Amino acid sequence: MTVISDDFVEHYVQSTSLEMRSDLLEIIEMMKSIAPDAELTSDLGIPYFQLDSSWLYGVAAREDHLHVYFSDLSLLHAFEKRLRHAQFGNNCLIIHRLSDINRNVFVELLGQMKVHFDNSIEKIKR
């Protein structure tokens, strides 16, 4: 796993519980690999990725779980049956342990969100 060099992210990860650190870093790395052209920013107080001045997705650490936020929730619930051990909040996906969910399905969700985001931006630009 690549260590993220952004000072905010390093501090953010170090301030989370030991149990959540590796999952948090892995999710950030997944997001980064799905959207390498996105900018990792922190002005919302959490690590999140933004493209064309719009946020794509981000992750917030809590004491015993992670909240994964998406700019568009329209695709999220289509993954509900395939991400059985994740909880679906009103505006986020809640993960207690990354090892409890199917990583391939989670990466697919991130990829679908990125494609949907790119298509939405293209429509706006036309």
VOVOVEX-266346 format. One record per residue: residue in three letters; x, y negated, z of N, C-alpha, C in turn. Coordinates in pm, whole numbers, padded with zeros to 5 digits, always signed. Atoms other than C-alpha are relative to their C-alpha. Layout:
VOVOVEX-266346
AlaXYZXYZXYZ...
END
This chain:
VOVOVEX-266346
Met+00085+00118+00000+00000+00000+00000+00089-00125+00000Thr-00073+00125+00007+00129-00346-00088-00039-00089+00116Val+00030+00094-00108+00158-00592+00197-00031-00135-00064Ile+00041+00130+00054-00024-00914+00119+00085-00108+00061Ser-00094+00100-00048+00206-01211+00145-00067-00126+00055Asp+00068+00119-00046-00055-01476+00221+00003-00007+00154Asp-00014+00016-00145+00012-01610+00573-00133+00013+00073Phe+00131-00009-00065-00357-01649+00657-00044+00145+00012Val+00046-00138-00001-00435-01291+00560+00082+00082+00099Glu-00083-00074-00095-00139-01156+00755-00042-00031+00143His+00044+00038-00134-00248-01351+01062-00138+00057+00029Tyr+00136-00052-00016-00611-01249+01010+00004+00150+00031Val-00011-00144-00020-00518-00881+00986+00058+00030+00138Gln-00063-00024-00130-00293-00900+01292-00093-00035+00117Ser+00091+00039-00108-00574-01062+01493-00119+00096+00014Thr+00109-00098-00009-00813-00772+01426+00041+00116+00089Ser-00031-00115-00084-00837-00461+01640+00089+00098-00077Leu-00090-00098+00061-00576-00194+01575-00075+00100-00086Glu+00078-00100+00073-00848+00046+01461-00046-00050-00136Met+00055+00055+00124-00965-00190+01187+00107-00049-00098Arg-00104+00061+00084-00632-00317+01049+00025+00072-00131Ser-00033-00069+00125-00552-00046+00798-00117+00000-00096Asp+00118+00006+00088-00910-00037+00666-00014-00139-00061Leu+00009+00137+00049-00912-00416+00636+00102-00025-00111Leu-00104+00017+00102-00582-00418+00446-00033+00080-00127Glu+00033-00083+00116-00697-00135+00220-00112-00063-00083Ile+00111+00064+00073-01020-00315+00131+00050-00124-00074Ile-00056+00118+00067-00830-00636+00054+00080+00042-00122Glu-00078-00049+00114-00593-00439-00168-00089+00053-00112Met+00095-00047+00102-00886-00272-00346-00058-00119-00075Met+00058+00119+00062-01044-00611-00409+00102-00066-00093Lys-00106+00062+00079-00713-00747-00533+00026+00078-00129Ser-00027-00080+00120-00662-00456-00774-00117-00006-00099Ile+00116+00011+00088-01017-00487-00913-00005-00137-00067Ala+00006+00138+00052-00986-00863-00960+00137-00067+00012Pro-00136+00057-00013-00615-00939-01012+00008-00147-00042Asp+00002+00139+00043-00705-01270-01174-00067-00093+00100Ala+00068+00080-00102-00897-01387-00867+00102-00055+00099Glu-00086+00064-00099-00743-01619-00612-00045+00043+00140Leu+00028-00035-00138-00723-01494-00255+00002-00129+00081Thr+00010+00124-00074-00844-01780-00038-00052+00026+00141Ser+00034-00018-00141-00930-01841+00323-00082-00114+00059Asp+00067+00117-00057-01122-02166+00359-00137+00030+00060Leu+00124-00041-00067-01433-01973+00470+00029+00065+00135Gly-00040-00061-00125-01236-01836+00764+00021+00150-00007Ile-00023-00143+00025-01214-01485+00614+00075+00012-00132Pro-00061-00022+00132-01009-01340+00329-00108+00026-00104Tyr+00095-00024+00108-01210-01368+00010+00064-00039-00132Phe-00053+00022+00134-01152-01379-00363-00094-00090-00077Gln+00079+00096+00076-01264-01655-00591+00053-00010-00142Leu-00030+00019+00142-01275-01702-00968-00081-00118-00051Asp+00072+00114+00058-01367-02016-01160-00074-00081+00107Ser+00055+00079-00111-01431-02198-00829-00124+00063+00064Ser+00112-00072-00062-01692-01938-00728+00055+00122+00072Trp-00051-00116-00073-01644-01669-00468-00060+00127-00057Leu+00036-00131+00054-01657-01308-00582-00037+00096+00112Tyr+00026-00083-00117-01627-01105-00262+00105-00025+00106Gly-00090+00018-00113-01465-01108+00078-00028+00102+00108Val+00014-00097-00108-01425-00913+00397+00027-00069+00133Ala-00015+00055-00135-01466-01006+00762+00013+00115+00099Ala-00021-00103-00102-01337-00800+01053-00078-00035+00126Arg+00065+00009-00130-01544-00745+01362+00072+00098+00091Glu-00071-00085-00095-01440-00554+01672+00006+00147-00043Asp+00003-00143+00035-01550-00212+01545-00054+00029-00139His+00047-00021+00137-01657-00263+01184+00043-00116-00089Leu-00032+00103+00099-01603-00464+00868-00126-00039-00074His+00108+00050+00085-01848-00679+00677+00062-00032-00136Val-00045+00030+00136-01795-00683+00302-00109-00084-00064Tyr+00095+00094+00058-01962-00983+00141+00018-00006-00151Phe-00002+00009+00146-02053-01015-00226-00074-00126-00043Ser+00065+00122+00049-02147-01322-00426-00139+00027-00055Asp+00129-00037+00058-02437-01137-00585-00041+00135+00059Leu+00045-00121-00068-02636-00880-00393-00089+00088-00087Ser+00095-00073+00083-02845-00760-00686+00043+00144-00029Leu-00049-00135+00027-02625-00453-00742+00021+00083+00126Leu-00040-00065-00124-02557-00370-00379-00087+00119+00037His+00088-00105-00048-02861-00162-00293-00011+00120-00095Ala-00005-00114+00092-02821+00055-00603+00102+00104+00047Phe-00104-00090-00051-02525+00208-00416-00035+00059+00136Glu+00037-00039-00135-02713+00273-00093+00004+00152+00023Lys+00002-00146-00017-02764+00648-00144+00139+00061-00015Arg-00134-00053+00025-02405+00696-00258+00102-00041+00105Leu-00087+00043-00110-02250+00513+00036-00074+00026+00131Arg+00088-00044-00110-02432+00709+00304+00040-00051+00137His-00043+00038-00135-02222+00612+00605+00025-00149+00015Ala-00007+00146-00010-02221+00241+00529-00140-00051+00033Gln+00129+00063-00028-02495+00013+00653-00015-00118-00096Phe+00028+00108+00093-02660-00236+00424-00071-00111+00075Gly+00058+00114-00068-02718-00572+00588-00073-00088-00100Asn+00072+00094+00088-02916-00864+00449+00089-00060-00106Asn-00089+00065+00097-02614-01013+00280+00138+00064-00005Cys-00131-00063-00002-02334-00761+00323-00011+00152+00011Leu-00016-00142-00021-02214-00405+00341+00081+00015+00129Ile-00067-00018-00128-02112-00290+00690+00066+00137+00001Ile-00078-00123-00001-01838-00030+00715+00064+00015+00137His-00061-00026-00131-01741+00125+01048+00138+00061-00017Arg-00128-00062+00032-01460+00340+00908+00003+00027-00149Leu-00013-00022+00143-01340+00346+00552+00005+00149-00032Ser-00009-00145+00022-01272+00718+00590-00138+00067+00000Asp+00136-00056-00004-01648+00772+00644-00075-00015-00132Ile+00072+00022+00126-01747+00648+00300+00081+00055-00116Asn-00066-00047+00121-01665+00767-00048+00073-00120-00062Arg-00081+00111+00052-01378+00539-00156-00022-00022-00150Asn+00021+00013+00144-01438+00611-00524-00129-00078-00029Val+00128+00071+00019-01798+00490-00497+00017-00146+00043Phe-00023+00137-00045-01685+00183-00301+00079-00079-00106Val-00077+00067+00106-01427+00099-00570-00089-00024-00122Glu+00095+00019+00109-01697+00151-00832-00091-00120+00027Leu+00082+00114-00039-01916-00097-00643+00077-00130-00021Leu-00082+00121+00020-01633-00353-00638+00016-00030-00149Gly-00016+00018+00145-01577-00298-01011-00128-00050-00066Gln+00128+00045+00056-01946-00336-01094-00028-00145+00038Met+00019+00139-00044-01959-00657-00891+00087-00093-00084Lys-00090+00083+00081-01660-00792-01084-00053-00014-00142Val+00054+00005+00136-01812-00703-01422-00125-00089-00003His+00121+00081-00007-02146-00854-01321+00035-00149+00017Phe-00046+00137-00021-01967-01169-01200+00054-00058-00131Asp-00058+00048+00127-01767-01199-01524-00109-00027-00103Asn+00110+00020+00096-02084-01158-01733-00081-00125+00034Ser+00074+00119-00042-02262-01425-01528+00075-00128-00034Ile-00083+00117+00032-01973-01669-01573-00002-00026-00150Glu+00002+00015+00146-01968-01603-01948-00132-00063-00047Lys+00129+00057+00037-02340-01681-01973-00007-00148+00033Ile-00001+00142-00042-02289-02009-01787+00084-00083-00096Lys-00092+00073+00088-02001-02110-02014-00056-00020-00142Arg+00055+00011+00137-02207-02057-02332-00091-00116-00013
END
